[in-house]
């Protein structure tokens, strides 16, 4: 590699675009031949390391093959797309992103034509399962935010698929925080077939000169006396309901602290016990049961049976206790307005005959809570954290001349409240905006990913000065030049703590303020996050105990020229045949997965224990082998059945997702079942349904008689189900 003291200059890298950092060069050299997990704190340039490795891999294969970059969200996909186009010396037409909004035919063509592909993982999983393309020509697979590679998340499937299909696989996992303990980190390494772990901290010698210090300020606050009074009333009512569990010996009376998790675990144990019934009493399963249950000595189900307890009452009291603890948390750590909003929701549930809510609302304590709020005009008062937040923002603006600040909070409602208060209270042309996720709650529409991208761009350009953000801003997104972070509350997760804190100190010394209400859960949450981070660092600094892959065999990839010669016209013309082929492949793949699981189960200790207790399996009697089983499952899945006329008729009335969205927008925003057409088009545009696309799906909804156009208005006729 030819390099100056300032920049990386190499094949496939644009000249004088990437500043040279020794530690990034060292990491790239260590990862170019092995599946690697790179753990770098936010701001140390994981993306740049990935770019350097992409260049090295393209060099090795003389610009043949493809690089696939996976990221969990569309804003992150857009960010990687921009980085690759900015830094890689490739025709921009060879660098593309894939999303579910692109048609399958277009995705097949893009996959065939592209050199660098960036995508959310579910899109690639869906396509590979249907045989639209495979990963045998992918010369490197990059997993951004690799700590997500757990359970059924698409990363797990794709890493296995890649290792099985590519003859010379190279995996790169990027994360700031792989997990809190040995088990989580080991699982991540297993799922990504990791051979090599690279871990750096801000304190490493080769890193230190490239980073700025982050000053951490703990900001304790005291609750006002009236807030404490309300908290005490809630505590008293909670203790009354807690007595239900203590009297029945369902929970220890000697615990120093009761959390929502205690009651969730009681409910989980009951659910588990009711599901598996008498197997719980079988000694052969005692070890496995103890791994699933939270209470084992004695089991909750045994107490229920011995005392003939009412199970519905236990579930109901669990719900009441969880609600009270949540209300207390909102009052102590958030704001009185969120607390009031929550107890109004409890009242609404009580009116709907929800017993756990009625139990709270019918109590004298609840009436006292309402009277204190009304009598003292508490809804006009701010939580001391809000006052401290405003003071810190003003201090940043006046003392540090800083007009880019990120405020993290747990709740969307709090993000909205903070945004409003900041905009009303702070002058100097300061603009605050909230930054939330996509999902829509019962009282608020989420932000689309395009809206999220636009907000970040506005923040970067200075049109927005302060973001009040939920957890969506913690992960991966390039939020630049943030010199101050405010945690409205601590988080108990080390991953979230590391990612939040890493949003600052990238381009200049940063400040991180953590607000904590004394004598509340804020204090233990902060301590727990620090301990988890410390434990994670110890494991990564001494990774000898981790079992990494050592037996991966590699051979040079042989590229199939015949495949590359398939024309776009052929792909489009073969649409119907491909659909049939995809359906068959999907059925075969899921059938093989079922058989593999059954095969693994038949060889397991659990199956042996079942047989020892006298359980007889159908396969033992009928002597079903794999081929028979495959035929039976294929038949059950209906892959050989012809679609009858009724099913065909039913399909004609199907509305696709975009048409459903338009119907739901009319239902939600119409007044007296009527909305102006221009307003509907504006709302649809926010959901990325525009121009010709809008009219296609709007007309479809009208044709199916869900909507009706009357002049410049749209009438809502019926709900889509």
N, C-alpha and C positions, 0 to 999 in steps of 0.2 A: 504493500500500500504506500502510495506517495502521499505524504502529508506535510503540511506546513505546521508551524507552531500554533496556527489559529484555526484552520479548517480541516475537515476530512475531504479529500479529493480522491476519488476512486471510480472505477468502472461502475456505471449505473447510478452514480450519485451526481447531482448537479454541483457544479463548481462553486466553491466558496459559499455554500448555503448552511452547512452544519458546523458549528463551532466545535473544535477538538477538545475532548475531555479524556484524560488518560484512563480513568476508571471505566468509562463506557467502552473504550477500545479493548481493555483487558477482558471485560465481560463478554463482548462479542467473540473474541478469540476462543474463550473457554466453552462457548455454546455452539460453535459451528458444526460439531460432529456428534453431539449428544442431545437427547431430549432433556431440556433444561427448564427449571423453575427459577425465574428471576424475581427476587423479593427486594424491591427498592421503595423507600419512602416516597410519597407523592412529591413531585417536583424535581426528582433526580433524573428524569428523562428516560423512562421505560420505552416510550415510543421511538426515541432516537436509537436505542439499542436494537429494537426490532428492525428499523430501517437499515442499520448497518448489516444486520444478519441477512436481510432480504438481498442486499447487494452481493454479499459473499455467496449466497446460495445461487443466485442468478449467474454469477461468475463460474461456479462449479459446473453447472449444467449448460453453459454457453447460451444462456437466454432461452432455454427450452423449459417446458413445464410451467406450472402456475404456483403462485403463492396465495394462500387463503388466510385472511385475517377475520377472526370472529370477535364480535363485541356484543354485549347484552342488550343495548338499546340503539335506536336509530340515531339519536344525537351523537352517540359515540361512533357509530358507523360513519356518519358525515364527517366527524372530526378526523378519523383515520384516513378517509378518502382525501381530505384536504391536505393532510401531512404527506401522504404518498405522492400526490401530484406536485407538492411544493419541493420535496427533497429528492425524488427519484428521477433519473435521467431516462425517462421512457415516454413514448407517445402517450398523451393523456387519454386517448381512446382505448388504450390497453389497460387502464386503471378504472375499474368500475365497482359499483356497489349493487347488491341484490337485496330486494325487499319483497315481502309478500304481496305488495301492490303491483308488482311487475308480473305479467302473464307468464305461465310456465314455458311457453314457446320462446318468449324473449329471454327468459332466464337461461334456457338451454343454449341459445345463441350466444349470450353474453359469457357464459361459462366457457364455451368453446373458443371464443375470440380473445378473451382477456388474458393478460399476464398477471395482474394483481386483482384479486377479488376481495371485497370487504362486505360482510353480511352479518345479520343477526343469526344465531345458530339454528333457530327453529326452521328457517327457510331452507338451509342446506340439509337439515335432517329430513324434512318432508320430501325434498327432491331426490336425495340419495335412496331413501326408502322406496321410492316409486321408480327407481332405475333411470331417471332422467339424465343423470351423469354419475360418475363415481370419482373417488379420490385417488385413483392409482397414478394420475399424472401430477398430483400436488406435491411439489418438492419441499414445501415447508408449510406447516399449519400453526398459526399463532392464536392463542387463547388469551384475549384481554380480560382483565378482572377474573383471573383463573380460579380464585377461591370459590367461584360458583359451581365448580365441577363436582357436584354432589348429587346423590339420589337420581331422580328422573330428569334432571336438567339436561338439555340437549347436548351440552359439552361432553357429558359422560358417554353418550351414544357415539358422538362424532370422533372422539379420540380412539375408541375401540374400532370403529369402522375404518378409520385411517390406518391404524396399525395392521389391520387384517388385509387391506387392499394395496398398500403402497410397499414396494420392495426396498425403498430407501427412505424411510420416514424420518422427519425431523420436526419435533414438537417444541414450541416455545410457549411457556406459561408466564404471564405477567401479572403481578399483584403487589399491593403494598402490605398485605396482611393475609397470610395463608390460613390462619386458624389459631385458636387460643391454646391448644394443647397437642400432645404427641399424636393422639388418635386422629384428630382432624387433619393434621399436616400429613400423616402417613396415608390416610385415605385419599387425600388430594394427589399425593405422589403416585399412588397405585392407579388412580383413575386416569392420570395423564402419562403413565409409563415413564416416569421421570428417572433419569440416570444421573443428573447433576443438579445441585442446588447452589445458586449464587445469592448471597445475602449481604447487603450493604446498609449501613446506618449513616446518619449525619456526622457521626463521630469518627468514622474511618479516615485514616490519613489521606488516602487518595481522593476522598470526597470533600473533605472539610473546606478546601480552598474554593470550592465551587458553590457553596451554599451560604445562606445568611442565617443568622441566629433568629430563633423564634422565642420571644419572651413570653412566658406563661404567667398569667395573673389569675389567682383564685379570688373570686369576688363574692364573699358570703353576705347574705342579707337576712334581716329579721322580719318575721311577719308582724303586721299591726295587731293590736290587741283584739280587735273585733274579728279579724280573720282567725286568730287563735281560738277565740270563743266558739266560732262556727266549727272549727276543726275538732274541738272538744265535744261538741254536741254529736257530730258524726261518729267520733270515737266511742262515745257512750252507747249510741244505737248499735254500732258494730259489735261492741262487747256483749250486748244483749243477745244478738243473733249468734255470736260466737258460743254463747252458753249452750245453744242447741247441740253443737258438735262436742263440746267438752262433757256435757251430761251423758251423752251416748258413747263416750270414749272413742269418738271418731278422729279426734285431734288432741295432741298433748297440751295440757294446761300450763306447761312450764316453758313454752317457747317465749323468747324475748321479743320476737317480731313476727307478725303474721302478714303474709303477702298474698296477692291475687293467685299466685302460683300454688299455694297450699290448697285452695279450694278447687282450682282447676284439676289438680292431681287427684283429689278425692273423686271428682266427677269422672275423670279418665279411668281410674281404677274400677269404678262401678260399671262403666260402659264395657270395659275389657272383660270383667268378671261375668257380666250378663251374657256377653257374646259367646264365651267359651265354656260357661256352665260347669258341669261336673268334672271336666278335665282338670280344673284347679285343685281338686282333691286327690288327684292321682300323683303318687310320689314320684313316678317316672318323669314327670314334667316339672317338678319343683324348681330345678335349676333354671329352666327356661322361663318359667313364670316369674321368678324373682327378678329377672332382667327386664320384664315388661311392667311390673307393678311398682308403684312408688311406696306403698305401705305393705310390708310383707310379714310383720310380726306384731300384732296379728293382721291378717288381710281384712280390708274393709268389708268384703262380702261376707266373711265369717261373722263379723260383729253384727251386720245387718240381719243375718239368719238367726244368730243366737238370741238377739233382743227383739226379733220380729219387727224391725224398723220399717217405716214407710219410705220406699226408695224415692218416690216422687217428691216427698218433703225434703229429702236430702239434696236432690238436684236443685229444688227451688231455693232452699236456704243458701246453697253454694252461690247461686246467681245473685241473691240479695247481698251477700257479703262482698262479692266481687264488685258489684255496683257501688257499694259504700266506699270501698277502698279506692276505687277509681275516682269517685267524686272528691274524696279527701286529697288525692294526688293533684287533681286539677286545681283545687283551692290553694294548696300549699306551694305547688311548683309552677303553676301556669298563671291563671288570673281568675278573678271572681266572675267575669262574664262567661268564661268557658264552664265554670262550675254551675252557674245559673242555667246555662243552656242545657247542660247534662241533666240537672234535676227536673227541668221542664220535660225532657224526653222521658224520664222515669214516670212523671205524671201522665204523659200521653200513653205510655204502656199500661199504666194502672187502669186508665179509662177503657183500654182494650181487654181488660180482665186478665192481665198478666199477674199471676199470684206473687211472684218474687218482687215485682214493682209495687203492687198493692200493699204488701207487708210494710214496705218503707213509707209509702205515702200516708197510710192510715195511722202511723205512729205519732205520738205527741212531739217527738224529737223533730220530725219533718215540719210540722206546723211551726215549731220554734225557729227552725232554720229560715223559713219563709218570712217570719215576722221580723227577725234580726236584719235580714237583707233589706226589707222594705223600710223598717223604722230608721235604720242608720244610713239609708241611701248609699249602700255599699257599691252598687253598680256604677256609681259615679267616681269611685276611687280606683286607683291603679295598684296593681301588685308592685311591691318594691323592686322586683326584677325589671319591670318596665321602666321605672324611673332610673334605675342604674344603667339600663341599656341606652336610654336617651342621653344620659350624662357621658357615657363612654363614646357615643357617636359624636357628640359636641366636642369632646376632648380630642378625638381623632382629627376632626375638621380644623379646630383652632390651633392645637399644639403641633400636630404632625402634618398639617396641610393635606390630609388624606381624604379623598372623596370616593373611595371604592371600599365598601365594607360588606362583609357577608355575615348575616345573622342566622344561625341554625336553630330550629325549634322542632319539637317532636310532632306537633299537631298543625294541620292545615288551618284550622280556625284561629290558632295563635299567630300563624304567619300572616293571615289576613288582618288580624287586629293590630299587629306590630306595624305592618305596612301603613295602615290608616293613621295610626298615632304618630309615626315618624313623619309622614307627609304633612300632617296638621301642625306638628309641634316644632319641626326644624325648618328654618328658612334657608337662606344662602343658595337658593335654586337647587336644593337637594331633592332628587326624585327616588322614591323607594318603590320596589315592585316585589310581589311574592313570586316564588318559583316552586311549583308543586308538580306532582306526577300526573300520569294520564288517567288513572282510574277515577270513576265518578262515584261520589258518596251520595248518601240520601239527601243531602242538602247543598251539594256543590259539584259542578262539572269540573273534571280534571282538565289539564292543559294537554293539547295534542303535542306530538313531538316537534312539529313545525313551529308551534308557539314557543316551546322550550328553546329551540335553536334561535329563534328571533330575539327572545329575551336575553340570551347569552350574548348575542351580537350587539344588542343595544347596550348591554352592560360594558362590553369591551370598548365600544365607541364613546362611552361617557353619556349616553342619553339616559341611562339609569345609573344611579350612584350606589344604591344600597339594595341588596337582595335579602329578603326574609324567606329562607328556604327550608324545606323539609329534607328528608334523607335523600331525595332524588339528586341533590347537588353534592352528595358526598363522594360519588363514585365516578372516577375517570374523567369527567368533563373538564375541558381546558378553560377554567375561569381565571383570566389573567390579572396580574398586577393587584391582587388583593393583599393589602398590607395589614389588615386587621380582621380577625375572626371573633365573633361573639357566640359562645354556646349559651343559649337561653337556659338550658339545663344540661347536666352531664349525661352521658350514655354509658350503660354498663358493658357494651360490646367493645372489645379492643379493636375490631375491624373498623367500626364506625368512628371510634375515637381517633384512630390513626388517620383515617381518610378526611375527617373534618379538620383536624389540626393541620394536615398537609396542604390545605387550600391557601395558606399564607406563607410568607418567607421565600417566595420563589425568585423575585427580582430585587428585593431589598429586605432589610431587617423587618420581621413581622411581629405582630402582637396577637396573642390569643387570650381572650378573657372567658373564664368559665364561671357562670353565675350559679350560686348554690344557696338554697334556703336552709338555714341552720335547723337542725333537729328534724329533718325530713329525709326521704329516700335519696335526695340529691347527694348527700355525703357518702353513703355506702356505694352508690353507683359510680362515683368518681374513683373511689379506692379500688373497686372491683376491676374497672377498666385498666387502671395502672398495673394491677397485679397480673392481669391476663397478658398485657403487652410485655411485661417483664418476663413472664414464663415463656411466651412465644419466642422472644429474642434469645433466651437461653438455649432453647431447642435448636434454633437456626444457627447460632454461633458454634454449637457442638453437635452437628447432625449425624454423628457416628451411629447413634442408636436407630436412626431411620433406615429402613430396608429399601434401598433404591434398586432399580432394574440393572441387571448386569449381563443379561443373556439375549439382547436384541440383535438378531442377525440382519445385516444389510447387504444389498447388492444393487448395482447401478440400475436406475430406472430405464426400461426400454420403451420409448414412446411409440405408440401405435399410429402410423401415418394414415392408415385406412380410416380410422375414426375421425381424424382431423379433416378428411376430405368430404365429409357429409355437408351438403349445401344447406343454406337457410331455407330454400324452397322445399327441399325434401323434409326438413323438420316440420314445416307448416303443413305440407300436403299429407303427412302421415299422422295427423292429429288424432283421427278416430282409432286407427290401429294402435297408436301409442297409448291411448286411454285404456283400451282393453288390456294391453300388455302391462300397464302400470297397476291396474286393479289386480291382475293375477300375481304380479311381483309382491305387491303389498300383502296380499293374503298369504303367499308363501312365506314371506319374511316373518309375519306375526305368528304363523303356524310353527315355524322353526323355533321362534322364541318360546312359545308355549311348550313345545316338546323338550326344548333344552331345560326349561325350568322343571318340568315333570321328571326328566331324566336325572337332574341334579337332586331333586327331592327324593327320588327312589333310592339314591345312594347315601342319603343323609342319615345322621344319627336320629333326627326327629322322626323320620319314617320308620326306622327300626324300633323306636320306642312305641310308636303307634301299633305296630304289628305285635310287639310283646304284650300289649294290653288287650289283644284280641281283635283289633280293627282289621277288617278285610277290605282290600281294595278291588274295585271293579276290574282293573287290568289283570289282577291275579287270577280271577275266575275265567275271564274271557280270553286270556292269553293274547292281549293286544300288543303287537310289536310297533315299531316306529312308523312303518309304511301304512299299516292299518289306521294308526292314530292320525297320521297326516291326512288320509282320505276322509276320515270321520270329521276332523276339525274343518277341513276345506268345505265339506258338505254343510256343516253347521253354519259356517260363515256365509253360505249362500252364493259362492262364486260361480257355481254351475247352474244356478236357478235362472229361469227367464223371468223378466219383469212382467207381471200381469197388468192388465188394462187399468185396474184400480190404482196401482202404484204409479203408472204413467200419468193418469189423470191427476193424482195428488201432486206430482212433480211440477205440473203446469202452473200450480198456484204458489210455487215457492218464490219468495222474495230474497234476492241476494243481500249481502251485508249493507251495501250502499243504499239500496232501496229501503231496507229496514231502518237505517239511520235517518233517512229523510222523513219517514212516517213518524218515527219517535221524536224528531225535532218539532214537527207540527203538533204532535200530541202535547209535548212539554211546554212549548212557548206560545201556543195559540190562546186567544181569549175568546170565550164563547165558541170554541171549536173553529176559529177562523184566524188566519194569519196572512199578512201582506206578502205577496210573492217575492218582492225585493228583500224583505226581512228574512224569508226562508232561504233565499239564495246566499245571503250574507252568512247565515248560520251554517249552511252546508259547506261554504268556502272554508270555514274554520276546521271542518272535518275533511278537507282536501277533496271535496266533491264539487268540481267547478266546470263551467262552460258546457261543452257537449256531453261530458260525463254526467253532469247534473240533470240535463234534460232527458237522457236515456233512462236513468233510474227513477226520475220523477214521473215520467210518462208510464213507466212500468207499474208504479204504485197506483197511479190513477186508473190504469187499465184493470188492475186487480181489485179496484173499488175500495182501496184503503183511503184514498184522497180524491178530491174533486176540485178542478180549477174553475173558478167563477169570476170572470173579469180579471182584476189585478189581485184577487184574493185566492187563498187555498183553503178548502174546507176539510176538516178531519172527520172521516166517516166511521172508521173502526180501528181498534188496536191490533197491532201485529203480535201474534203469539207464536 
